[in-house]
């Protein structure tokens, strides 16, 4: 396998410094001059310069230029030569979603790559700026959890056009030739909804955030598909898709969302089951039910996505939830960018399976007669993988 172009440029410049073409204390030629001399792109040159800097040959002095400070490697850290520098920009993370992904990323890079982690907090402008700063620092590949599925950061489009290694995490950009790693959210939401059907809940609502992420849209698609497959009528009015406080960067108070959910629940007394697209949404929903005089799970059953870990707490309320294999998402993302470093034209779309873990938030509907479709779903095992172990695991299946 031939060496990457940036490494060849690094070796040429390193040899020029060792051979005193560029003596210690002298300024290197400008980036424009070096790109012209070596017939490479600005990004390739920046990667080579980053390697020289990491090995202690050069230093960047603001407004003055890049200077040679040694003709031998002086860095006491492990050289990045042969170990690519991967940038990762995520919206945010916590124990519910994200922490296990980062664990998978870090474990996969122990011997294969180095990671620079940034978070955008859902700000598209900040996200674009972070990506560009990573490029400036010599990033050789990018893993991105975008702040939006409808808006592609300009910096990402530029990278994709150059066949720069990019993997999109937990989102899908329709029509953009870029690798993605996410859960099979359509199948997961279908599983959650059908599970409520098997418990006899024939009026099931959906509660999501206001953001129109591909993740949320795919979960809604699975929710609707479950209704269609079971011939269960559904009305759009049974969906509450305007929660604001759970969106990254929002200044809306959770209390405000609870109040609006309470009104929704009071106006829909026939809904006895809910699919919540996030764990924090399930918390808001449970409190809204309590204020509306409906207890969980006696009056209302809730299935959500994801759940934080809990080692041991007998009083801890555990929701029935869809468990994503978050650690594997991190592992797959690293494997995909490394694959693209070897073969830039490789594009893969990975959708990982999920499983349903039973908790304390669901029970059979109070009724004298379970609907026929619920019996049929139970007989054919339509809800897929159900974990009744109660193990506290939010992502390491």
Secondary structure as a PSIPRED ss2 file (coil, helix, strand):
# PSIPRED VFORMAT (PSIPRED V4.0)

   1 X C   1.000  0.000  0.000
   2 X C   1.000  0.000  0.000
   3 X C   1.000  0.000  0.000
   4 X C   1.000  0.000  0.000
   5 X H   0.000  1.000  0.000
   6 X H   0.000  1.000  0.000
   7 X H   0.000  1.000  0.000
   8 X H   0.000  1.000  0.000
   9 X H   0.000  1.000  0.000
  10 X H   0.000  1.000  0.000
  11 X H   0.000  1.000  0.000
  12 X H   0.000  1.000  0.000
  13 X H   0.000  1.000  0.000
  14 X H   0.000  1.000  0.000
  15 X H   0.000  1.000  0.000
  16 X H   0.000  1.000  0.000
  17 X H   0.000  1.000  0.000
  18 X H   0.000  1.000  0.000
  19 X C   1.000  0.000  0.000
  20 X C   1.000  0.000  0.000
  21 X C   1.000  0.000  0.000
  22 X C   1.000  0.000  0.000
  23 X C   1.000  0.000  0.000
  24 X C   1.000  0.000  0.000
  25 X C   1.000  0.000  0.000
  26 X C   1.000  0.000  0.000
  27 X E   0.000  0.000  1.000
  28 X C   1.000  0.000  0.000
  29 X C   1.000  0.000  0.000
  30 X C   1.000  0.000  0.000
  31 X H   0.000  1.000  0.000
  32 X H   0.000  1.000  0.000
  33 X H   0.000  1.000  0.000
  34 X H   0.000  1.000  0.000
  35 X H   0.000  1.000  0.000
  36 X H   0.000  1.000  0.000
  37 X H   0.000  1.000  0.000
  38 X H   0.000  1.000  0.000
  39 X C   1.000  0.000  0.000
  40 X C   1.000  0.000  0.000
  41 X C   1.000  0.000  0.000
  42 X H   0.000  1.000  0.000
  43 X H   0.000  1.000  0.000
  44 X H   0.000  1.000  0.000
  45 X H   0.000  1.000  0.000
  46 X H   0.000  1.000  0.000
  47 X H   0.000  1.000  0.000
  48 X H   0.000  1.000  0.000
  49 X H   0.000  1.000  0.000
  50 X H   0.000  1.000  0.000
  51 X H   0.000  1.000  0.000
  52 X H   0.000  1.000  0.000
  53 X H   0.000  1.000  0.000
  54 X H   0.000  1.000  0.000
  55 X C   1.000  0.000  0.000
  56 X C   1.000  0.000  0.000
  57 X C   1.000  0.000  0.000
  58 X E   0.000  0.000  1.000
  59 X E   0.000  0.000  1.000
  60 X E   0.000  0.000  1.000
  61 X E   0.000  0.000  1.000
  62 X C   1.000  0.000  0.000
  63 X C   1.000  0.000  0.000
  64 X C   1.000  0.000  0.000
  65 X E   0.000  0.000  1.000
  66 X E   0.000  0.000  1.000
  67 X E   0.000  0.000  1.000
  68 X E   0.000  0.000  1.000
  69 X C   1.000  0.000  0.000
  70 X C   1.000  0.000  0.000
  71 X C   1.000  0.000  0.000
  72 X C   1.000  0.000  0.000
  73 X C   1.000  0.000  0.000
  74 X C   1.000  0.000  0.000
  75 X C   1.000  0.000  0.000
  76 X C   1.000  0.000  0.000
  77 X C   1.000  0.000  0.000
  78 X C   1.000  0.000  0.000
  79 X C   1.000  0.000  0.000
  80 X C   1.000  0.000  0.000
  81 X C   1.000  0.000  0.000
  82 X C   1.000  0.000  0.000
  83 X C   1.000  0.000  0.000
  84 X E   0.000  0.000  1.000
  85 X E   0.000  0.000  1.000
  86 X E   0.000  0.000  1.000
  87 X E   0.000  0.000  1.000
  88 X E   0.000  0.000  1.000
  89 X E   0.000  0.000  1.000
  90 X E   0.000  0.000  1.000
  91 X C   1.000  0.000  0.000
  92 X C   1.000  0.000  0.000
  93 X C   1.000  0.000  0.000
  94 X E   0.000  0.000  1.000
  95 X C   1.000  0.000  0.000
  96 X C   1.000  0.000  0.000
  97 X C   1.000  0.000  0.000
  98 X E   0.000  0.000  1.000
  99 X H   0.000  1.000  0.000
 100 X H   0.000  1.000  0.000
 101 X H   0.000  1.000  0.000
 102 X H   0.000  1.000  0.000
 103 X H   0.000  1.000  0.000
 104 X H   0.000  1.000  0.000
 105 X H   0.000  1.000  0.000
 106 X H   0.000  1.000  0.000
 107 X H   0.000  1.000  0.000
 108 X H   0.000  1.000  0.000
 109 X C   1.000  0.000  0.000
 110 X C   1.000  0.000  0.000
 111 X C   1.000  0.000  0.000
 112 X C   1.000  0.000  0.000
 113 X E   0.000  0.000  1.000
 114 X E   0.000  0.000  1.000
 115 X E   0.000  0.000  1.000
 116 X E   0.000  0.000  1.000
 117 X E   0.000  0.000  1.000
 118 X E   0.000  0.000  1.000
 119 X E   0.000  0.000  1.000
 120 X C   1.000  0.000  0.000
 121 X C   1.000  0.000  0.000
 122 X C   1.000  0.000  0.000
 123 X C   1.000  0.000  0.000
 124 X H   0.000  1.000  0.000
 125 X H   0.000  1.000  0.000
 126 X H   0.000  1.000  0.000
 127 X H   0.000  1.000  0.000
 128 X H   0.000  1.000  0.000
 129 X H   0.000  1.000  0.000
 130 X H   0.000  1.000  0.000
 131 X H   0.000  1.000  0.000
 132 X H   0.000  1.000  0.000
 133 X H   0.000  1.000  0.000
 134 X H   0.000  1.000  0.000
 135 X H   0.000  1.000  0.000
 136 X H   0.000  1.000  0.000
 137 X C   1.000  0.000  0.000
 138 X C   1.000  0.000  0.000
 139 X C   1.000  0.000  0.000
 140 X C   1.000  0.000  0.000
 141 X E   0.000  0.000  1.000
 142 X E   0.000  0.000  1.000
 143 X E   0.000  0.000  1.000
 144 X E   0.000  0.000  1.000
 145 X C   1.000  0.000  0.000
 146 X C   1.000  0.000  0.000
 147 X C   1.000  0.000  0.000
 148 X C   1.000  0.000  0.000
 149 X C   1.000  0.000  0.000
 150 X C   1.000  0.000  0.000
 151 X C   1.000  0.000  0.000
 152 X C   1.000  0.000  0.000
 153 X C   1.000  0.000  0.000
 154 X H   0.000  1.000  0.000
 155 X H   0.000  1.000  0.000
 156 X H   0.000  1.000  0.000
 157 X H   0.000  1.000  0.000
 158 X H   0.000  1.000  0.000
 159 X H   0.000  1.000  0.000
 160 X H   0.000  1.000  0.000
 161 X H   0.000  1.000  0.000
 162 X C   1.000  0.000  0.000
 163 X C   1.000  0.000  0.000
 164 X C   1.000  0.000  0.000
 165 X C   1.000  0.000  0.000
 166 X E   0.000  0.000  1.000
 167 X E   0.000  0.000  1.000
 168 X E   0.000  0.000  1.000
 169 X E   0.000  0.000  1.000
 170 X C   1.000  0.000  0.000
 171 X C   1.000  0.000  0.000
 172 X C   1.000  0.000  0.000
 173 X C   1.000  0.000  0.000
 174 X C   1.000  0.000  0.000
 175 X C   1.000  0.000  0.000
 176 X C   1.000  0.000  0.000
 177 X C   1.000  0.000  0.000
 178 X C   1.000  0.000  0.000
 179 X E   0.000  0.000  1.000
 180 X E   0.000  0.000  1.000
 181 X E   0.000  0.000  1.000
 182 X E   0.000  0.000  1.000
 183 X E   0.000  0.000  1.000
 184 X C   1.000  0.000  0.000
 185 X H   0.000  1.000  0.000
 186 X H   0.000  1.000  0.000
 187 X H   0.000  1.000  0.000
 188 X H   0.000  1.000  0.000
 189 X H   0.000  1.000  0.000
 190 X H   0.000  1.000  0.000
 191 X H   0.000  1.000  0.000
 192 X H   0.000  1.000  0.000
 193 X H   0.000  1.000  0.000
 194 X H   0.000  1.000  0.000
 195 X H   0.000  1.000  0.000
 196 X H   0.000  1.000  0.000
 197 X H   0.000  1.000  0.000
 198 X H   0.000  1.000  0.000
 199 X C   1.000  0.000  0.000
 200 X C   1.000  0.000  0.000
 201 X C   1.000  0.000  0.000
 202 X C   1.000  0.000  0.000
 203 X C   1.000  0.000  0.000
 204 X E   0.000  0.000  1.000
 205 X E   0.000  0.000  1.000
 206 X E   0.000  0.000  1.000
 207 X E   0.000  0.000  1.000
 208 X E   0.000  0.000  1.000
 209 X E   0.000  0.000  1.000
 210 X C   1.000  0.000  0.000
 211 X C   1.000  0.000  0.000
 212 X C   1.000  0.000  0.000
 213 X C   1.000  0.000  0.000
 214 X H   0.000  1.000  0.000
 215 X H   0.000  1.000  0.000
 216 X H   0.000  1.000  0.000
 217 X H   0.000  1.000  0.000
 218 X H   0.000  1.000  0.000
 219 X H   0.000  1.000  0.000
 220 X H   0.000  1.000  0.000
 221 X H   0.000  1.000  0.000
 222 X H   0.000  1.000  0.000
 223 X H   0.000  1.000  0.000
 224 X H   0.000  1.000  0.000
 225 X H   0.000  1.000  0.000
 226 X H   0.000  1.000  0.000
 227 X H   0.000  1.000  0.000
 228 X H   0.000  1.000  0.000
 229 X H   0.000  1.000  0.000
 230 X C   1.000  0.000  0.000
 231 X C   1.000  0.000  0.000
 232 X C   1.000  0.000  0.000
 233 X C   1.000  0.000  0.000
 234 X C   1.000  0.000  0.000
 235 X C   1.000  0.000  0.000
 236 X H   0.000  1.000  0.000
 237 X H   0.000  1.000  0.000
 238 X H   0.000  1.000  0.000
 239 X E   0.000  0.000  1.000
 240 X E   0.000  0.000  1.000
 241 X E   0.000  0.000  1.000
 242 X E   0.000  0.000  1.000
 243 X E   0.000  0.000  1.000
 244 X C   1.000  0.000  0.000
 245 X C   1.000  0.000  0.000
 246 X C   1.000  0.000  0.000
 247 X C   1.000  0.000  0.000
 248 X C   1.000  0.000  0.000
 249 X C   1.000  0.000  0.000
 250 X C   1.000  0.000  0.000
 251 X C   1.000  0.000  0.000
 252 X C   1.000  0.000  0.000
 253 X C   1.000  0.000  0.000
 254 X H   0.000  1.000  0.000
 255 X H   0.000  1.000  0.000
 256 X H   0.000  1.000  0.000
 257 X H   0.000  1.000  0.000
 258 X H   0.000  1.000  0.000
 259 X H   0.000  1.000  0.000
 260 X H   0.000  1.000  0.000
 261 X H   0.000  1.000  0.000
 262 X H   0.000  1.000  0.000
 263 X H   0.000  1.000  0.000
 264 X H   0.000  1.000  0.000
 265 X H   0.000  1.000  0.000
 266 X H   0.000  1.000  0.000
 267 X H   0.000  1.000  0.000
 268 X C   1.000  0.000  0.000
 269 X C   1.000  0.000  0.000
 270 X C   1.000  0.000  0.000
 271 X C   1.000  0.000  0.000
 272 X C   1.000  0.000  0.000
 273 X E   0.000  0.000  1.000
 274 X E   0.000  0.000  1.000
 275 X E   0.000  0.000  1.000
 276 X E   0.000  0.000  1.000
 277 X C   1.000  0.000  0.000
 278 X C   1.000  0.000  0.000
 279 X H   0.000  1.000  0.000
 280 X H   0.000  1.000  0.000
 281 X H   0.000  1.000  0.000
 282 X H   0.000  1.000  0.000
 283 X H   0.000  1.000  0.000
 284 X H   0.000  1.000  0.000
 285 X H   0.000  1.000  0.000
 286 X H   0.000  1.000  0.000
 287 X H   0.000  1.000  0.000
 288 X H   0.000  1.000  0.000
 289 X H   0.000  1.000  0.000
 290 X H   0.000  1.000  0.000
 291 X H   0.000  1.000  0.000
 292 X C   1.000  0.000  0.000
 293 X C   1.000  0.000  0.000
 294 X C   1.000  0.000  0.000
 295 X C   1.000  0.000  0.000
 296 X E   0.000  0.000  1.000
 297 X C   1.000  0.000  0.000
 298 X C   1.000  0.000  0.000
 299 X C   1.000  0.000  0.000
 300 X E   0.000  0.000  1.000
 301 X E   0.000  0.000  1.000
 302 X E   0.000  0.000  1.000
 303 X E   0.000  0.000  1.000
 304 X E   0.000  0.000  1.000
 305 X E   0.000  0.000  1.000
 306 X C   1.000  0.000  0.000
 307 X C   1.000  0.000  0.000
 308 X C   1.000  0.000  0.000
 309 X C   1.000  0.000  0.000
 310 X C   1.000  0.000  0.000
 311 X C   1.000  0.000  0.000
 312 X C   1.000  0.000  0.000
 313 X C   1.000  0.000  0.000
 314 X C   1.000  0.000  0.000
 315 X C   1.000  0.000  0.000
 316 X C   1.000  0.000  0.000
 317 X C   1.000  0.000  0.000
 318 X C   1.000  0.000  0.000
 319 X C   1.000  0.000  0.000
 320 X E   0.000  0.000  1.000
 321 X E   0.000  0.000  1.000
 322 X E   0.000  0.000  1.000
 323 X E   0.000  0.000  1.000
 324 X C   1.000  0.000  0.000
 325 X C   1.000  0.000  0.000
 326 X H   0.000  1.000  0.000
 327 X H   0.000  1.000  0.000
 328 X H   0.000  1.000  0.000
 329 X H   0.000  1.000  0.000
 330 X H   0.000  1.000  0.000
 331 X H   0.000  1.000  0.000
 332 X H   0.000  1.000  0.000
 333 X H   0.000  1.000  0.000
 334 X H   0.000  1.000  0.000
 335 X H   0.000  1.000  0.000
 336 X H   0.000  1.000  0.000
 337 X H   0.000  1.000  0.000
 338 X H   0.000  1.000  0.000
 339 X H   0.000  1.000  0.000
 340 X H   0.000  1.000  0.000
 341 X H   0.000  1.000  0.000
 342 X H   0.000  1.000  0.000
 343 X C   1.000  0.000  0.000
 344 X C   1.000  0.000  0.000
 345 X C   1.000  0.000  0.000
 346 X C   1.000  0.000  0.000
 347 X C   1.000  0.000  0.000
 348 X C   1.000  0.000  0.000
 349 X E   0.000  0.000  1.000
 350 X E   0.000  0.000  1.000
 351 X E   0.000  0.000  1.000
 352 X E   0.000  0.000  1.000
 353 X C   1.000  0.000  0.000
 354 X C   1.000  0.000  0.000
 355 X E   0.000  0.000  1.000
 356 X E   0.000  0.000  1.000
 357 X E   0.000  0.000  1.000
 358 X C   1.000  0.000  0.000
 359 X C   1.000  0.000  0.000
 360 X C   1.000  0.000  0.000
 361 X C   1.000  0.000  0.000
 362 X C   1.000  0.000  0.000
 363 X C   1.000  0.000  0.000
 364 X C   1.000  0.000  0.000
 365 X C   1.000  0.000  0.000
 366 X C   1.000  0.000  0.000
 367 X C   1.000  0.000  0.000
 368 X C   1.000  0.000  0.000
 369 X C   1.000  0.000  0.000
 370 X C   1.000  0.000  0.000
 371 X C   1.000  0.000  0.000
 372 X H   0.000  1.000  0.000
 373 X H   0.000  1.000  0.000
 374 X H   0.000  1.000  0.000
 375 X H   0.000  1.000  0.000
 376 X H   0.000  1.000  0.000
 377 X H   0.000  1.000  0.000
 378 X H   0.000  1.000  0.000
 379 X H   0.000  1.000  0.000
 380 X H   0.000  1.000  0.000
 381 X C   1.000  0.000  0.000
 382 X C   1.000  0.000  0.000
 383 X C   1.000  0.000  0.000
 384 X C   1.000  0.000  0.000
 385 X C   1.000  0.000  0.000
 386 X E   0.000  0.000  1.000
 387 X E   0.000  0.000  1.000
 388 X C   1.000  0.000  0.000
 389 X C   1.000  0.000  0.000
 390 X C   1.000  0.000  0.000
 391 X C   1.000  0.000  0.000
 392 X C   1.000  0.000  0.000
 393 X C   1.000  0.000  0.000
 394 X C   1.000  0.000  0.000
 395 X C   1.000  0.000  0.000
 396 X C   1.000  0.000  0.000
 397 X C   1.000  0.000  0.000
